[in-house]
Amino acid sequence: MSLPAVEHLAPSPAPAIGLFDSGLGGLSVLRAMRQHLPEAPLLYVADSAHAPYGERSEAFIIDRSLRIAQFLLEQGAQVLVVACNTATAAAVREIRTQHPHVPVVGVEPGVKPAVALSHNGRVGVMATPGTLGSQKFRDLVAAHGGSARVVLQPCPGLAREIEKGELDSPALRDLVDGFCQPLRAADVDTVVLGCTHYPFVAPLIQQAMGPQVHLLDTADAVARHTTRLIARLPAEPEPLAQGVHLWTTGDAQHLTQVAGSWLNLTAPTTQLRV
């Protein structure tokens, strides 16, 4: 169920949480944060001018991630959430190194819970080429894949199509169906949504895969982990106001419209150059 829109409320006792993604996908993590931490100030940056990160070089992603992390800290964030699988794989270590006293939460494909959930031992992972090609992801599969057959499905262009904001377009349906075909052929019974954009097209993926296939999204787990982290932080002497503030390096009107349509959220939205 969608939460009501939240704007300019009273100062919050909860620490401010800064989130960022290459674009709109991290809104799926923001949605989970609002459900678990309704009183926390949430600061979200969509780097839409440079989306998607999954098709960028590692050096580029690190540079963008460090710039945006610094911006969010300057706005008062006490916790950083890298709400992007590709940015987590490429840059979370560098962010933690540059800001050693700031809790930094990353997101990664839920291979471990997917393997535990699977009945036939065949798990599919849908993600960007950048995520699937990273050493961090290879280590994740090696650590948690066990005896399961983990079928990797790169989805170039899918995040870019989702960025357009129309979640039921013919072009989007065609992309989803094409990427799901190899997973159907491999007879996977669990599919990991390994990009924060993909939960917004979960209905299309479910339709393409069939009702018997489980889809796994880690946004809720990320929100629960963040909730535990901030419980250990000291109170902020000058707390920020409750609610959500959005920034984008892309089209501010587009982010406003998508946040309203996808999350039932009305929030201040600001154009950002960083």
C-alpha positions in Angstrom: 0.0 0.0 0.0 1.4 3.4 -0.9 2.2 5.8 1.9 0.8 9.3 2.0 2.9 12.1 0.6 5.3 13.6 3.1 6.6 17.2 3.0 8.2 19.8 5.3 7.3 18.4 8.7 8.7 19.0 12.2 12.3 18.3 13.0 12.9 14.6 13.3 14.8 12.8 16.1 15.9 10.2 13.6 19.3 10.6 11.7 19.0 11.8 8.2 19.6 9.2 5.5 21.2 10.0 2.2 20.4 7.7 -0.7 21.6 7.8 -4.3 21.3 5.9 -7.5 22.3 6.3 -11.2 18.7 7.4 -11.7 15.2 6.4 -10.7 15.8 2.8 -9.6 16.8 3.8 -6.1 13.3 5.0 -5.5 12.5 1.3 -4.8 14.9 1.5 -1.8 13.5 4.9 -0.9 10.0 3.3 -0.8 11.2 0.7 1.6 12.9 3.3 3.8 9.7 5.3 4.1 7.9 2.2 5.2 10.4 1.3 7.9 11.6 4.8 8.9 8.6 7.1 8.4 10.0 9.8 10.7 13.5 9.9 9.2 14.6 12.7 6.9 15.4 11.1 3.5 17.6 12.8 1.0 17.7 11.2 -2.4 19.9 12.0 -5.4 19.1 10.6 -8.9 22.1 10.9 -11.1 19.9 10.7 -14.2 22.1 12.8 -16.4 24.6 9.9 -16.2 22.3 6.9 -16.1 22.5 4.0 -16.2 25.7 3.2 -14.3 25.6 -0.4 -15.5 26.9 0.7 -18.9 29.7 3.0 -17.5 33.3 2.4 -16.6 34.2 1.6 -13.0 36.4 4.7 -12.8 33.4 6.9 -13.9 31.1 5.3 -11.4 33.6 5.8 -8.5 34.0 9.4 -9.4 30.2 10.1 -9.6 29.6 8.1 -6.4 32.2 10.0 -4.4 30.9 13.4 -5.6 27.3 12.5 -4.7 28.2 11.0 -1.3 30.0 14.2 -0.4 27.0 16.3 -1.5 24.6 14.3 0.6 26.9 14.6 3.7 27.0 18.4 3.1 23.2 18.4 3.2 23.2 16.7 6.6 23.0 13.0 5.9 24.4 10.9 8.8 24.0 7.6 6.9 24.7 6.9 3.3 22.7 4.2 1.3 24.2 3.4 -2.1 20.8 2.5 -3.6 22.4 1.0 -6.8 23.8 -2.5 -7.3 26.4 -1.3 -9.8 27.6 1.6 -7.7 27.8 -0.7 -4.7 30.0 -3.1 -6.6 32.2 -0.4 -8.0 32.4 2.3 -5.4 31.2 1.3 -1.9 34.7 0.5 -0.7 36.0 3.9 -1.9 33.2 5.7 -0.2 33.9 3.9 3.1 37.6 4.7 2.8 36.9 8.4 2.1 34.3 8.6 4.9 35.5 6.1 7.6 33.2 7.5 10.3 30.0 7.4 8.3 27.9 4.3 8.1 27.6 3.3 4.5 25.0 0.7 3.3 25.2 -0.9 -0.1 22.8 -3.1 -2.0 23.8 -6.3 -3.7 21.8 -9.1 -5.5 20.2 -11.4 -3.0 21.9 -14.6 -4.0 22.0 -16.1 -0.6 18.3 -15.8 0.2 17.5 -16.9 -3.4 19.4 -20.1 -3.0 17.7 -20.8 0.3 14.3 -20.1 -1.3 14.8 -22.2 -4.4 13.2 -25.7 -4.5 15.0 -27.0 -7.6 18.4 -25.4 -7.1 18.2 -23.2 -10.2 18.4 -19.4 -9.5 18.4 -16.7 -12.1 20.0 -13.3 -11.5 18.8 -10.3 -13.7 21.3 -7.4 -13.4 23.3 -4.9 -15.4 26.4 -6.0 -17.2 28.4 -3.9 -14.8 27.1 -5.7 -11.7 27.4 -9.2 -13.2 30.9 -8.5 -14.4 32.2 -7.1 -11.1 34.6 -9.0 -8.8 32.3 -8.2 -5.9 29.4 -10.1 -7.5 31.7 -13.0 -8.4 32.8 -13.2 -4.8 29.1 -13.1 -3.7 28.2 -16.1 -5.9 31.3 -18.0 -4.8 30.4 -17.4 -1.1 26.6 -18.1 -1.3 25.9 -20.0 -4.5 26.6 -23.3 -2.9 25.5 -26.2 -5.1 22.8 -24.2 -6.8 23.0 -23.5 -10.5 23.1 -19.7 -10.7 22.1 -18.4 -14.2 23.3 -14.9 -14.9 21.2 -12.8 -17.2 22.6 -9.4 -18.2 19.9 -6.9 -19.1 21.6 -4.1 -21.1 19.2 -1.3 -21.8 16.5 -2.3 -19.3 17.3 0.3 -16.7 17.5 2.9 -19.4 14.0 2.0 -20.6 12.6 2.1 -17.1 14.1 5.6 -16.7 11.6 6.8 -19.2 8.9 6.4 -16.6 6.4 4.4 -18.6 6.3 1.0 -16.9 4.0 -0.8 -19.4 5.3 0.3 -22.8 5.6 -2.2 -25.7 9.4 -1.6 -25.8 9.7 -2.4 -22.1 7.6 -5.5 -22.4 9.7 -6.7 -25.3 13.0 -6.2 -23.4 11.7 -8.0 -20.3 10.4 -10.9 -22.3 13.7 -11.2 -24.2 15.7 -11.2 -21.0 13.4 -13.7 -19.3 13.4 -16.2 -22.1 16.9 -17.7 -21.2 15.8 -18.0 -17.6 12.6 -19.8 -18.6 14.7 -22.1 -20.7 17.0 -22.8 -17.7 13.9 -23.7 -15.6 14.9 -21.4 -12.8 12.3 -21.2 -10.0 13.7 -18.1 -8.3 14.8 -14.8 -9.9 16.9 -12.2 -8.2 16.1 -8.6 -9.2 19.7 -7.5 -9.2 19.1 -3.8 -10.1 17.1 -1.4 -8.0 15.2 -0.3 -11.2 13.8 -3.8 -11.7 11.2 -4.0 -8.9 9.2 -1.3 -10.8 8.7 -3.8 -13.6 8.3 -6.8 -11.3 4.7 -7.4 -12.7 6.1 -7.7 -16.2 8.9 -10.0 -15.1 6.4 -12.1 -13.1 4.1 -12.3 -16.2 7.0 -13.4 -18.4 8.4 -16.0 -15.9 5.1 -17.4 -14.8 3.3 -17.4 -11.4 5.3 -20.3 -10.1 8.6 -18.4 -10.1 9.6 -16.4 -7.0 11.0 -12.9 -7.5 13.5 -11.6 -4.9 14.1 -7.9 -4.2 16.5 -6.8 -1.5 15.1 -3.3 -0.8 13.2 -4.4 2.3 16.3 -6.1 3.7 18.4 -2.9 3.1 15.8 -0.8 4.9 15.8 -3.2 7.9 19.6 -3.1 8.0 19.6 0.7 7.9 17.0 0.8 10.7 19.3 -1.3 12.9 22.3 0.9 12.1 20.7 4.2 12.9 19.4 2.9 16.2 23.1 2.9 17.4 23.8 6.5 16.3 23.8 9.5 18.7 20.9 12.0 18.5 21.5 14.8 16.0 21.8 18.1 17.9 20.3 20.1 15.0 18.0 17.5 13.4 16.6 18.0 9.9 12.9 18.1 9.1 11.0 14.9 8.6 10.1 14.0 5.0 11.8 13.5 1.7 13.9 15.9 -0.5 14.8 14.9 -4.0 17.6 16.1 -6.2 18.4 15.1 -9.8 21.2 15.8 -12.3 18.6 15.2 -15.0 15.0 16.6 -15.5 13.6 17.7 -12.2 10.0 17.7 -13.6 10.4 14.1 -14.7 11.6 13.0 -11.2 8.7 14.8 -9.6 6.2 13.1 -11.9 7.8 9.6 -11.4 7.9 10.0 -7.6 4.2 10.9 -7.7 3.2 8.1 -10.0 5.4 5.3 -8.6 5.5 6.2 -4.9 2.5 8.5 -4.4 5.1 11.0 -3.1 5.1 14.7 -3.3 8.4 16.2 -2.3 10.7 19.2 -3.0 12.7 18.4 -6.1 15.8 20.3 -7.0 18.1 20.4 -10.1 21.6 19.4 -9.1 25.0 20.0 -10.6 27.7 18.0 -8.9 
